[in-house]
Amino acid sequence: MSESQKKGLAVGVTVIVGIILAYSLYANLGGERIPANTRQLKCSETNELFPLEMKPGLGHYPHVNPETGRRTLYPVEWCYNGECLAKGGTPVILNTQLGKEEPTYCPVCGHIVRFHNPGPARD
């Protein structure tokens, strides 16, 4: 391997390491994030969102709302259709979580929301 090839390889490796480091910093320090073991739950009565740390022994849904003491906290699916995308998504409790058989429609944009609802399209 020639000297210029070695220098080119060294520059390439340095660039790749720099990109990985920059991404790691962005992913860990960029913006408000919730821990991986925390889920956003929504109150079926007040429509407030609550972060809840997932840990053994929580039991089944619905979970207890810390403000009301009632079991009204359900997991959400996020709607990213139409106007919901512009505001960063709309959290929706699926009708199946509430014991209803009919499909769930977003209360903001009216699109159908389902389990593992697709996220926003990325460029």
MMTF fields as JSON, N, C-alpha, C and O atoms, coordinates in Angstrom:
{
  "mmtfVersion": "1.0.0",
  "mmtfProducer": "UNKNOWN",
  "numBonds": 491,
  "numAtoms": 492,
  "numGroups": 123,
  "numChains": 1,
  "numModels": 1,
  "chainsPerModel": [1],
  "groupsPerChain": [123],
  "chainIdList": ["A"],
  "bondAtomList": [4, 2, 8, 6, 12, 10, 16, 14, 20, 18, 24, 22, 28, 26, 32, 30, 36, 34, 40, 38, 44, 42, 48, 46, 52, 50, 56, 54, 60, 58, 64, 62, 68, 66, 72, 70, 76, 74, 80, 78, 84, 82, 88, 86, 92, 90, 96, 94, 100, 98, 104, 102, 108, 106, 112, 110, 116, 114, 120, 118, 124, 122, 128, 126, 132, 130, 136, 134, 140, 138, 144, 142, 148, 146, 152, 150, 156, 154, 160, 158, 164, 162, 168, 166, 172, 170, 176, 174, 180, 178, 184, 182, 188, 186, 192, 190, 196, 194, 200, 198, 204, 202, 208, 206, 212, 210, 216, 214, 220, 218, 224, 222, 228, 226, 232, 230, 236, 234, 240, 238, 244, 242, 248, 246, 252, 250, 256, 254, 260, 258, 264, 262, 268, 266, 272, 270, 276, 274, 280, 278, 284, 282, 288, 286, 292, 290, 296, 294, 300, 298, 304, 302, 308, 306, 312, 310, 316, 314, 320, 318, 324, 322, 328, 326, 332, 330, 336, 334, 340, 338, 344, 342, 348, 346, 352, 350, 356, 354, 360, 358, 364, 362, 368, 366, 372, 370, 376, 374, 380, 378, 384, 382, 388, 386, 392, 390, 396, 394, 400, 398, 404, 402, 408, 406, 412, 410, 416, 414, 420, 418, 424, 422, 428, 426, 432, 430, 436, 434, 440, 438, 444, 442, 448, 446, 452, 450, 456, 454, 460, 458, 464, 462, 468, 466, 472, 470, 476, 474, 480, 478, 484, 482, 488, 486],
  "bondOrderList": [1, 1, 1, 1, 1, 1, 1, 1, 1, 1, 1, 1, 1, 1, 1, 1, 1, 1, 1, 1, 1, 1, 1, 1, 1, 1, 1, 1, 1, 1, 1, 1, 1, 1, 1, 1, 1, 1, 1, 1, 1, 1, 1, 1, 1, 1, 1, 1, 1, 1, 1, 1, 1, 1, 1, 1, 1, 1, 1, 1, 1, 1, 1, 1, 1, 1, 1, 1, 1, 1, 1, 1, 1, 1, 1, 1, 1, 1, 1, 1, 1, 1, 1, 1, 1, 1, 1, 1, 1, 1, 1, 1, 1, 1, 1, 1, 1, 1, 1, 1, 1, 1, 1, 1, 1, 1, 1, 1, 1, 1, 1, 1, 1, 1, 1, 1, 1, 1, 1, 1, 1, 1],
  "groupList": [{"groupName": "MET", "atomNameList": ["N", "CA", "C", "O"], "elementList": ["N", "C", "C", "O"], "formalChargeList": [0, 0, 0, 0], "bondAtomList": [1, 0, 2, 1, 3, 2], "bondOrderList": [1, 1, 2], "singleLetterCode": "M", "chemCompType": "L-PEPTIDE LINKING"}, {"groupName": "SER", "atomNameList": ["N", "CA", "C", "O"], "elementList": ["N", "C", "C", "O"], "formalChargeList": [0, 0, 0, 0], "bondAtomList": [1, 0, 2, 1, 3, 2], "bondOrderList": [1, 1, 2], "singleLetterCode": "S", "chemCompType": "L-PEPTIDE LINKING"}, {"groupName": "GLU", "atomNameList": ["N", "CA", "C", "O"], "elementList": ["N", "C", "C", "O"], "formalChargeList": [0, 0, 0, 0], "bondAtomList": [1, 0, 2, 1, 3, 2], "bondOrderList": [1, 1, 2], "singleLetterCode": "E", "chemCompType": "L-PEPTIDE LINKING"}, {"groupName": "GLN", "atomNameList": ["N", "CA", "C", "O"], "elementList": ["N", "C", "C", "O"], "formalChargeList": [0, 0, 0, 0], "bondAtomList": [1, 0, 2, 1, 3, 2], "bondOrderList": [1, 1, 2], "singleLetterCode": "Q", "chemCompType": "L-PEPTIDE LINKING"}, {"groupName": "LYS", "atomNameList": ["N", "CA", "C", "O"], "elementList": ["N", "C", "C", "O"], "formalChargeList": [0, 0, 0, 0], "bondAtomList": [1, 0, 2, 1, 3, 2], "bondOrderList": [1, 1, 2], "singleLetterCode": "K", "chemCompType": "L-PEPTIDE LINKING"}, {"groupName": "GLY", "atomNameList": ["N", "CA", "C", "O"], "elementList": ["N", "C", "C", "O"], "formalChargeList": [0, 0, 0, 0], "bondAtomList": [1, 0, 2, 1, 3, 2], "bondOrderList": [1, 1, 2], "singleLetterCode": "G", "chemCompType": "PEPTIDE LINKING"}, {"groupName": "LEU", "atomNameList": ["N", "CA", "C", "O"], "elementList": ["N", "C", "C", "O"], "formalChargeList": [0, 0, 0, 0], "bondAtomList": [1, 0, 2, 1, 3, 2], "bondOrderList": [1, 1, 2], "singleLetterCode": "L", "chemCompType": "L-PEPTIDE LINKING"}, {"groupName": "ALA", "atomNameList": ["N", "CA", "C", "O"], "elementList": ["N", "C", "C", "O"], "formalChargeList": [0, 0, 0, 0], "bondAtomList": [1, 0, 2, 1, 3, 2], "bondOrderList": [1, 1, 2], "singleLetterCode": "A", "chemCompType": "L-PEPTIDE LINKING"}, {"groupName": "VAL", "atomNameList": ["N", "CA", "C", "O"], "elementList": ["N", "C", "C", "O"], "formalChargeList": [0, 0, 0, 0], "bondAtomList": [1, 0, 2, 1, 3, 2], "bondOrderList": [1, 1, 2], "singleLetterCode": "V", "chemCompType": "L-PEPTIDE LINKING"}, {"groupName": "THR", "atomNameList": ["N", "CA", "C", "O"], "elementList": ["N", "C", "C", "O"], "formalChargeList": [0, 0, 0, 0], "bondAtomList": [1, 0, 2, 1, 3, 2], "bondOrderList": [1, 1, 2], "singleLetterCode": "T", "chemCompType": "L-PEPTIDE LINKING"}, {"groupName": "ILE", "atomNameList": ["N", "CA", "C", "O"], "elementList": ["N", "C", "C", "O"], "formalChargeList": [0, 0, 0, 0], "bondAtomList": [1, 0, 2, 1, 3, 2], "bondOrderList": [1, 1, 2], "singleLetterCode": "I", "chemCompType": "L-PEPTIDE LINKING"}, {"groupName": "TYR", "atomNameList": ["N", "CA", "C", "O"], "elementList": ["N", "C", "C", "O"], "formalChargeList": [0, 0, 0, 0], "bondAtomList": [1, 0, 2, 1, 3, 2], "bondOrderList": [1, 1, 2], "singleLetterCode": "Y", "chemCompType": "L-PEPTIDE LINKING"}, {"groupName": "ASN", "atomNameList": ["N", "CA", "C", "O"], "elementList": ["N", "C", "C", "O"], "formalChargeList": [0, 0, 0, 0], "bondAtomList": [1, 0, 2, 1, 3, 2], "bondOrderList": [1, 1, 2], "singleLetterCode": "N", "chemCompType": "L-PEPTIDE LINKING"}, {"groupName": "ARG", "atomNameList": ["N", "CA", "C", "O"], "elementList": ["N", "C", "C", "O"], "formalChargeList": [0, 0, 0, 0], "bondAtomList": [1, 0, 2, 1, 3, 2], "bondOrderList": [1, 1, 2], "singleLetterCode": "R", "chemCompType": "L-PEPTIDE LINKING"}, {"groupName": "PRO", "atomNameList": ["N", "CA", "C", "O"], "elementList": ["N", "C", "C", "O"], "formalChargeList": [0, 0, 0, 0], "bondAtomList": [1, 0, 2, 1, 3, 2], "bondOrderList": [1, 1, 2], "singleLetterCode": "P", "chemCompType": "L-PEPTIDE LINKING"}, {"groupName": "CYS", "atomNameList": ["N", "CA", "C", "O"], "elementList": ["N", "C", "C", "O"], "formalChargeList": [0, 0, 0, 0], "bondAtomList": [1, 0, 2, 1, 3, 2], "bondOrderList": [1, 1, 2], "singleLetterCode": "C", "chemCompType": "L-PEPTIDE LINKING"}, {"groupName": "PHE", "atomNameList": ["N", "CA", "C", "O"], "elementList": ["N", "C", "C", "O"], "formalChargeList": [0, 0, 0, 0], "bondAtomList": [1, 0, 2, 1, 3, 2], "bondOrderList": [1, 1, 2], "singleLetterCode": "F", "chemCompType": "L-PEPTIDE LINKING"}, {"groupName": "HIS", "atomNameList": ["N", "CA", "C", "O"], "elementList": ["N", "C", "C", "O"], "formalChargeList": [0, 0, 0, 0], "bondAtomList": [1, 0, 2, 1, 3, 2], "bondOrderList": [1, 1, 2], "singleLetterCode": "H", "chemCompType": "L-PEPTIDE LINKING"}, {"groupName": "TRP", "atomNameList": ["N", "CA", "C", "O"], "elementList": ["N", "C", "C", "O"], "formalChargeList": [0, 0, 0, 0], "bondAtomList": [1, 0, 2, 1, 3, 2], "bondOrderList": [1, 1, 2], "singleLetterCode": "W", "chemCompType": "L-PEPTIDE LINKING"}, {"groupName": "ASP", "atomNameList": ["N", "CA", "C", "O"], "elementList": ["N", "C", "C", "O"], "formalChargeList": [0, 0, 0, 0], "bondAtomList": [1, 0, 2, 1, 3, 2], "bondOrderList": [1, 1, 2], "singleLetterCode": "D", "chemCompType": "L-PEPTIDE LINKING"}],
  "groupTypeList": [0, 1, 2, 1, 3, 4, 4, 5, 6, 7, 8, 5, 8, 9, 8, 10, 8, 5, 10, 10, 6, 7, 11, 1, 6, 11, 7, 12, 6, 5, 5, 2, 13, 10, 14, 7, 12, 9, 13, 3, 6, 4, 15, 1, 2, 9, 12, 2, 6, 16, 14, 6, 2, 0, 4, 14, 5, 6, 5, 17, 11, 14, 17, 8, 12, 14, 2, 9, 5, 13, 13, 9, 6, 11, 14, 8, 2, 18, 15, 11, 12, 5, 2, 15, 6, 7, 4, 5, 5, 9, 14, 8, 10, 6, 12, 9, 3, 6, 5, 4, 2, 2, 14, 9, 11, 15, 14, 8, 15, 5, 17, 10, 8, 13, 16, 17, 12, 14, 5, 14, 7, 13, 19],
  "groupIdList": [1, 2, 3, 4, 5, 6, 7, 8, 9, 10, 11, 12, 13, 14, 15, 16, 17, 18, 19, 20, 21, 22, 23, 24, 25, 26, 27, 28, 29, 30, 31, 32, 33, 34, 35, 36, 37, 38, 39, 40, 41, 42, 43, 44, 45, 46, 47, 48, 49, 50, 51, 52, 53, 54, 55, 56, 57, 58, 59, 60, 61, 62, 63, 64, 65, 66, 67, 68, 69, 70, 71, 72, 73, 74, 75, 76, 77, 78, 79, 80, 81, 82, 83, 84, 85, 86, 87, 88, 89, 90, 91, 92, 93, 94, 95, 96, 97, 98, 99, 100, 101, 102, 103, 104, 105, 106, 107, 108, 109, 110, 111, 112, 113, 114, 115, 116, 117, 118, 119, 120, 121, 122, 123],
  "secStructList": [7, 7, 2, 2, 2, 2, 2, 2, 2, 2, 2, 2, 2, 2, 2, 2, 2, 2, 2, 2, 2, 2, 2, 2, 2, 2, 2, 2, 2, 1, 1, 7, 7, 7, 7, 6, 6, 3, 3, 3, 3, 3, 3, 6, 6, 6, 7, 7, 3, 3, 3, 3, 3, 7, 7, 6, 6, 7, 7, 1, 1, 1, 3, 3, 7, 6, 6, 6, 7, 1, 3, 3, 3, 3, 3, 7, 3, 3, 3, 7, 1, 6, 2, 2, 2, 2, 6, 6, 7, 3, 3, 3, 7, 7, 6, 6, 6, 6, 6, 7, 7, 1, 7, 3, 3, 7, 6, 6, 6, 7, 7, 3, 3, 7, 6, 6, 7, 7, 7, 7, 7, 7, 7],
  "xCoordList": [0.856, 0.0, 0.9, 1.827, 0.612, 1.44, 1.133, 0.133, 2.032, 1.875, 0.597, -0.075, 0.243, -0.977, -2.221, -3.223, -2.175, -3.303, -3.491, -4.62, -2.377, -2.448, -3.066, -3.892, -2.648, -3.204, -4.702, -5.492, -5.079, -6.488, -7.322, -8.433, -6.788, -7.469, -7.616, -8.675, -6.566, -6.601, -7.641, -8.365, -7.727, -8.716, -10.13, -11.024, -10.329, -11.642, -12.089, -13.239, -11.18, -11.503, -11.813, -12.75, -11.039, -11.275, -12.642, -13.342, -13.03, -14.347, -15.466, -16.441, -15.33, -16.354, -16.47, -17.58, -15.356, -15.383, -16.032, -16.8, -15.728, -16.331, -17.838, -18.571, -18.299, -19.743, -20.419, -21.476, -19.82, -20.39, -20.433, -21.431, -19.379, -19.329, -20.383, -21.074, -20.51, -21.505, -22.917, -23.742, -23.201, -24.53, -24.793, -25.89, -23.796, -23.953, -24.257, -25.126, -23.553, -23.825, -25.229, -25.946, -25.625, -26.964, -28.036, -29.004, -27.862, -28.874, -29.008, -30.098, -27.913, -27.957, -28.167, -28.602, -27.871, -27.988, -28.97, -29.311, -29.425, -30.248, -31.725, -32.375, -32.262, -33.705, -34.214, -33.485, -35.503, -36.155, -36.513, -37.24, -36.002, -36.302, -36.696, -36.27, -37.512, -37.857, -37.029, -36.684, -36.705, -35.904, -36.59, -37.809, -35.79, -36.313, -37.332, -38.207, -37.238, -38.183, -39.395, -40.124, -39.602, -40.735, -41.674, -41.228, -42.969, -43.979, -44.89, -45.125, -45.391, -46.385, -47.752, -48.141, -48.466, -49.82, -50.765, -50.391, -51.998, -52.983, -54.17, -54.626, -54.655, -55.824, -57.077, -57.269, -57.917, -59.132, -60.181, -61.148, -60.012, -60.97, -60.512, -61.296, -59.239, -58.744, -57.966, -57.714, -57.581, -56.76, -55.34, -54.642, -54.905, -53.535, -52.587, -52.96, -51.347, -50.303, -49.479, -49.198, -49.098, -48.278, -47.133, -47.369, -45.891, -44.803, -44.844, -44.972, -44.739, -44.774, -43.619, -43.468, -42.806, -41.685, -42.226, -42.941, -41.879, -42.308, -41.413, -40.19, -42.029, -41.278, -42.134, -43.353, -41.509, -42.265, -43.347, -43.159, -44.47, -45.532, -46.556, -47.438, -46.47, -47.441, -48.83, -49.84, -48.868, -50.168, -50.661, -49.907, -51.94, -52.539, -53.052, -53.175, -53.34, -53.947, -55.421, -56.015, -56.016, -55.439, -54.663, -54.942, -53.669, -52.881, -53.516, -54.394, -53.064, -53.622, -53.083, -51.874, -53.997, -53.64, -53.183, -53.951, -51.938, -51.448, -52.21, -52.171, -52.894, -53.627, -55.039, -55.552, -55.667, -57.05, -57.181, -58.179, -56.165, -56.234, -57.083, -57.254, -57.62, -58.458, -57.635, -56.652, -58.052, -57.357, -57.843, -58.758, -57.217, -57.647, -56.503, -56.702, -55.295, -54.142, -53.946, -53.809, -53.937, -53.797, -52.616, -52.25, -52.014, -50.969, -51.576, -52.776, -50.744, -51.237, -50.534, -49.426, -51.207, -50.611, -50.604, -51.494, -49.618, -49.486, -49.971, -49.594, -50.805, -51.28, -50.386, -50.156, -49.883, -49.026, -49.608, -48.867, -50.919, -51.56, -51.994, -52.291, -52.026, -52.56, -52.024, -50.813, -52.937, -52.547, -51.838, -51.142, -51.999, -51.325, -49.811, -49.074, -49.348, -47.918, -47.331, -46.244, -48.036, -47.538, -47.344, -46.477, -48.136, -47.995, -47.196, -47.171, -46.549, -45.685, -46.36, -45.762, -47.6, -48.321, -49.409, -49.339, -50.41, -51.52, -51.602, -51.726, -51.537, -51.658, -53.115, -54.006, -53.348, -54.706, -54.772, -53.923, -55.787, -56.042, -56.883, -57.927, -56.423, -57.169, -58.451, -58.48, -59.503, -60.788, -60.657, -61.364, -59.763, -59.587, -59.102, -59.445, -58.312, -57.867, -59.042, -59.036, -60.052, -61.217, -62.339, -63.42, -62.072, -63.072, -64.11, -65.167, -63.823, -64.763, -64.291, -63.089, -65.22, -64.867, -64.664, -63.956, -65.26, -65.174, -63.764, -63.026, -63.396, -62.078, -61.885, -62.848, -60.628, -60.29, -59.945, -59.148, -60.544, -60.251, -59.629, -60.038, -58.645, -57.981, -58.996, -59.708, -59.078, -60.03, -59.651, -60.474, -58.406, -57.951, -58.13, -58.736, -57.6, -57.617, -58.609, -58.898, -59.135, -60.134, -59.592, -60.374, -58.265, -57.696, -57.807, -57.85, -57.852, -57.902, -56.54, -55.497, -56.569, -55.351, -55.424, -56.463, -54.311, -54.292, -53.046, -52.143, -53.027, -51.88, -50.627, -50.661, -49.556, -48.304, -48.56, -48.128, -49.253, -49.562, -48.263, -47.297, -48.213, -46.957, -46.587, -47.447, -45.288, -44.775, -44.746, -45.2, -44.21, -44.159, -43.2, -42.197, -43.512, -42.621, -41.341, -41.368, -40.229, -38.918, -38.352, -38.475, -37.736, -37.121, -35.85, -35.216],
  "yCoordList": [-1.166, 0.0, 1.226, 1.333, 2.147, 3.348, 4.315, 4.188, 5.285, 6.29, 7.104, 7.408, 7.464, 8.245, 7.413, 7.952, 6.119, 5.244, 5.135, 5.116, 5.064, 4.997, 6.28, 6.231, 7.432, 8.704, 8.794, 9.262, 8.345, 8.356, 7.455, 7.813, 6.302, 5.386, 6.005, 5.904, 6.639, 7.279, 8.393, 8.533, 9.178, 10.259, 9.661, 10.159, 8.607, 7.958, 7.416, 7.598, 6.75, 6.21, 7.354, 7.255, 8.432, 9.581, 10.198, 10.571, 10.311, 10.865, 9.967, 10.461, 8.672, 7.738, 7.803, 7.843, 7.813, 7.911, 9.229, 9.261, 10.305, 11.607, 11.595, 12.157, 10.965, 10.873, 10.064, 10.454, 8.952, 8.121, 8.893, 8.83, 9.606, 10.397, 11.504, 11.722, 12.201, 13.275, 12.72, 13.316, 11.595, 10.995, 10.569, 10.772, 9.981, 9.544, 10.724, 10.626, 11.828, 13.029, 13.551, 13.902, 13.605, 14.079, 13.181, 13.672, 11.867, 10.922, 10.947, 10.723, 11.216, 11.174, 12.523, 12.58, 13.597, 14.912, 15.828, 16.887, 15.448, 16.336, 16.238, 15.282, 17.185, 17.264, 16.51, 15.783, 16.715, 16.047, 14.636, 14.417, 13.704, 12.307, 11.661, 12.08, 10.641, 9.899, 8.625, 8.109, 8.111, 6.882, 5.721, 5.71, 4.752, 3.619, 2.802, 2.177, 2.792, 2.001, 2.826, 2.419, 3.961, 4.831, 4.913, 5.038, 4.843, 4.932, 6.12, 6.491, 6.701, 7.763, 7.103, 6.357, 7.372, 6.865, 8.056, 9.157, 7.816, 8.887, 8.532, 7.389, 9.535, 9.336, 9.368, 10.293, 8.359, 8.286, 9.301, 9.54, 9.898, 10.885, 12.321, 13.159, 12.603, 13.99, 14.264, 15.423, 13.211, 13.299, 13.806, 14.185, 13.82, 14.22, 13.062, 11.895, 13.402, 12.401, 12.281, 13.272, 11.042, 10.777, 9.863, 8.822, 10.225, 9.273, 8.26, 8.642, 6.983, 5.946, 4.989, 4.423, 4.818, 3.888, 2.459, 2.079, 1.684, 0.297, -0.532, -0.535, -1.221, -2.068, -3.275, -3.24, -4.34, -5.547, -5.241, -4.415, -5.918, -5.804, -4.72, -4.501, -4.034, -2.979, -3.546, -2.881, -4.761, -5.349, -4.931, -4.407, -5.172, -4.925, -3.481, -2.771, -3.083, -1.762, -1.837, -2.909, -0.767, 0.553, 0.645, -0.071, 1.562, 1.817, 2.965, 3.667, 3.137, 4.159, 5.534, 5.734, 6.476, 7.877, 8.44, 8.414, 8.95, 9.441, 10.663, 10.957, 11.365, 12.56, 12.245, 12.92, 11.222, 10.917, 9.653, 9.466, 8.779, 7.51, 6.468, 5.366, 6.79, 5.849, 5.174, 5.732, 3.981, 3.221, 3.703, 3.126, 4.766, 5.384, 5.631, 6.292, 5.115, 5.353, 4.203, 3.045, 4.55, 3.575, 3.933, 5.104, 2.932, 3.23, 3.956, 3.855, 4.68, 5.44, 5.006, 4.471, 5.253, 5.21, 6.657, 7.434, 7.006, 8.39, 8.519, 7.732, 9.513, 9.816, 10.9, 11.931, 10.666, 11.639, 12.02, 12.416, 11.91, 12.26, 13.716, 14.28, 14.313, 15.664, 16.657, 16.801, 17.341, 18.404, 17.857, 18.605, 16.583, 15.989, 16.0, 16.229, 15.757, 15.768, 17.144, 17.252, 18.19, 19.552, 19.895, 20.701, 19.298, 19.603, 18.544, 18.551, 17.639, 16.647, 15.349, 14.52, 15.155, 13.923, 14.12, 15.016, 13.267, 13.3, 11.947, 10.926, 11.91, 10.639, 10.181, 10.952, 8.919, 8.385, 7.046, 6.178, 6.887, 5.594, 4.774, 5.229, 3.571, 2.714, 2.206, 1.902, 2.12, 1.612, 0.195, -0.166, -0.605, -1.967, -1.944, -2.835, -0.94, -0.812, -0.505, -0.875, 0.177, 0.579, -0.463, -0.25, -1.593, -2.659, -2.439, -3.07, -1.553, -1.279, -1.999, -2.172, -2.416, -3.15, -2.256, -2.646, -1.079, -0.228, 0.35, 0.497, 0.675, 1.245, 2.57, 3.238, 2.92, 4.165, 5.228, 4.991, 6.391, 7.522, 8.639, 8.89, 9.303, 10.413, 11.522, 11.919, 12.033, 13.103, 14.441, 15.354, 14.558, 15.822, 15.833, 16.754, 14.805, 14.827, 13.84, 13.922, 12.91, 11.971, 10.732, 9.88, 10.604, 9.407, 8.225, 8.393, 7.02, 5.819, 5.616, 5.843, 5.186, 4.914, 3.453, 2.982, 2.742, 1.319, 0.977, 1.797, -0.246, -0.736, -0.66, -1.041, -0.188, 0.059, 0.995, 0.732, 2.066, 3.059, 3.568, 3.804, 3.741, 4.187, 5.588, 6.452, 5.799, 7.117, 8.044, 7.685, 9.231, 10.189, 9.723, 9.068, 10.063, 9.731, 10.536, 11.724, 9.875, 10.545, 10.732, 9.873, 11.867, 12.173, 11.417, 11.565],
  "zCoordList": [0.0, 0.0, 0.0, 0.802, -0.91, -1.023, 0.117, 0.824, 0.268, 1.325, 1.137, 2.122, -0.089, -0.339, -0.046, 0.425, -0.316, 0.008, 1.522, 2.013, 2.261, 3.715, 4.287, 5.198, 3.731, 4.195, 3.873, 4.693, 2.684, 2.3, 3.204, 3.595, 3.527, 4.429, 5.814, 6.434, 6.294, 7.612, 7.64, 8.626, 6.584, 6.506, 6.485, 7.169, 5.71, 5.637, 6.986, 7.386, 7.685, 9.008, 9.974, 10.766, 9.916, 10.792, 10.526, 11.468, 9.274, 8.928, 9.459, 10.024, 9.284, 9.757, 11.284, 11.814, 11.981, 13.442, 13.869, 14.83, 13.162, 13.466, 13.28, 14.093, 12.225, 11.969, 13.075, 13.571, 13.457, 14.519, 15.837, 16.555, 16.156, 17.382, 17.359, 18.355, 16.234, 16.126, 16.283, 16.977, 15.652, 15.78, 17.219, 17.738, 17.859, 19.239, 20.158, 21.024, 19.977, 20.77, 20.507, 21.443, 19.245, 18.887, 19.499, 20.081, 19.367, 19.845, 21.361, 21.889, 22.067, 23.525, 24.189, 25.34, 23.498, 24.11, 23.397, 23.922, 22.226, 21.412, 21.712, 21.289, 22.418, 22.598, 23.806, 24.481, 24.05, 25.172, 24.76, 23.791, 25.496, 25.229, 26.537, 27.613, 26.426, 27.62, 27.627, 26.564, 28.808, 28.874, 28.156, 27.99, 27.737, 26.968, 27.751, 27.15, 29.079, 29.869, 30.318, 31.223, 29.696, 30.033, 28.838, 27.697, 29.103, 28.048, 28.317, 29.467, 27.259, 27.379, 27.461, 26.563, 28.518, 28.682, 28.709, 29.113, 28.27, 28.197, 29.081, 29.114, 29.792, 30.642, 29.766, 28.976, 29.913, 29.102, 29.55, 28.827, 30.717, 31.196, 30.951, 30.505, 31.246, 31.154, 29.871, 29.54, 29.141, 27.924, 28.186, 27.245, 29.444, 29.77, 29.494, 29.616, 29.117, 28.925, 30.198, 30.872, 30.514, 31.681, 31.28, 30.668, 31.61, 31.412, 32.554, 33.718, 32.231, 33.255, 33.023, 31.941, 34.06, 33.977, 34.016, 34.944, 33.008, 32.943, 33.866, 33.725, 34.79, 35.712, 36.07, 35.905, 36.556, 36.903, 37.939, 38.832, 37.801, 38.777, 38.51, 39.34, 37.382, 37.081, 36.807, 37.038, 36.322, 36.011, 34.645, 33.824, 34.415, 33.107, 33.007, 34.005, 31.781, 31.552, 31.893, 31.781, 32.293, 32.491, 33.809, 34.771, 33.816, 35.015, 35.794, 35.291, 37.004, 37.887, 37.536, 37.425, 37.362, 37.137, 38.488, 39.45, 38.58, 39.869, 40.386, 41.581, 39.505, 39.928, 40.42, 41.312, 39.841, 40.224, 41.064, 41.761, 40.998, 41.705, 41.008, 41.529, 39.839, 39.089, 37.98, 37.493, 37.598, 36.55, 35.192, 34.603, 34.704, 33.44, 32.472, 31.453, 32.761, 31.886, 30.912, 31.307, 29.624, 28.548, 27.655, 27.554, 27.003, 26.023, 24.827, 24.57, 24.108, 22.954, 21.675, 21.694, 20.587, 19.255, 18.779, 19.122, 18.003, 17.545, 16.11, 15.241, 15.871, 14.523, 13.938, 14.57, 12.732, 12.043, 10.693, 9.793, 10.536, 9.27, 9.281, 10.334, 8.106, 7.946, 8.944, 9.114, 9.603, 10.533, 11.769, 12.455, 12.064, 13.224, 13.042, 14.001, 11.833, 11.565, 11.842, 12.41, 11.448, 11.635, 13.106, 13.444, 13.979, 15.406, 16.167, 17.397, 15.441, 16.069, 16.45, 17.137, 16.017, 16.287, 17.326, 18.167, 17.247, 18.192, 18.879, 18.202, 20.218, 20.927, 20.971, 21.328, 20.606, 20.517, 21.256, 21.057, 22.11, 22.743, 21.772, 21.305, 21.474, 20.549, 21.199, 22.392, 20.403, 20.904, 21.461, 22.402, 20.891, 21.408, 22.855, 23.632, 23.224, 24.615, 25.538, 26.712, 24.992, 25.779, 25.723, 26.272, 25.052, 24.962, 23.88, 23.897, 22.941, 21.85, 20.592, 20.389, 19.756, 18.54, 17.322, 16.394, 17.299, 16.111, 15.937, 16.911, 14.694, 14.427, 15.177, 15.556, 15.375, 16.067, 15.039, 14.132, 15.182, 14.311, 15.133, 16.266, 14.557, 15.238, 15.491, 14.569, 16.718, 17.011, 16.385, 16.322, 15.922, 15.328, 13.816, 13.268, 13.134, 11.666, 11.054, 9.86, 11.849, 11.35, 10.663, 10.242, 10.534, 9.913, 10.863, 12.082, 10.287, 11.102, 11.766, 11.153, 13.03, 13.794, 14.219, 14.68, 14.059, 14.375, 15.189, 15.358, 15.682, 16.439, 15.578, 14.408, 16.121, 15.387, 14.206, 13.083, 14.473, 13.45, 12.83, 13.555, 11.518, 10.893, 11.323, 11.499, 11.49, 11.853, 10.65, 9.564, 10.854, 9.757, 8.667, 8.95, 7.433, 6.318, 6.458, 6.78, 6.213, 6.311, 4.921, 4.048, 4.748, 3.443, 3.224, 2.179]
}
